[in-house]
Amino acid sequence: MIVVPSGTLAYMTAESDETDRAVASDSRLGSRAPAFVQRSRPLHAVWRAGIFLVGLAVIGGGVILLPLPGPGWLIIFGGMAIWGTEFVWAQKVLRWTRRKVTEAARAAADPRVRRRNLVIGTLVVAALIGLAVWYVCSFGFTVPWRAG
């Protein structure tokens, strides 16, 4: 939310950094707290602290899940989305991330990139198979260390 010189409230749109008074409620930057919470400064501060702690707990769980099997990155972005309901910087990070993921998906769909990735993947798999065949031919199926 931004207070413009005329004293009225305006919202920044998610598509640009310009203020606009007539935007959809889902594309504005800033707090999405209920109106009664936004009217009271102390209540809004408590609301923001609660959102911060909940988002921090979710992100912490995602960080713990990164080395473990599980959707760690998905949970981290979920925590950022929780923060994005209240904090402009988190909304901007999510917007930037969404833009970069879209660009990467578009680039990966390019036939030349797909062909290059297929060739590189095929060469890597062929090299690994060649190393496995060389090892089996040289040493047999025994492992080079003592088990047990």
Secondary structure, DSSP 8 states (H G I E B T S, - for coil): -EE-TTS-EEEEESS-SSEESS--TTSEES----HHHHH-HHHHHHHHHHHHHHHHHHHHHHHHHSSSSS-HHHHHHHHHHHHHTT-HHHHHHHHHHHHHHHHHHHHHTSHHHHHHHHHHHHHHHHHHHHHHHHHHHHHTT--SS---
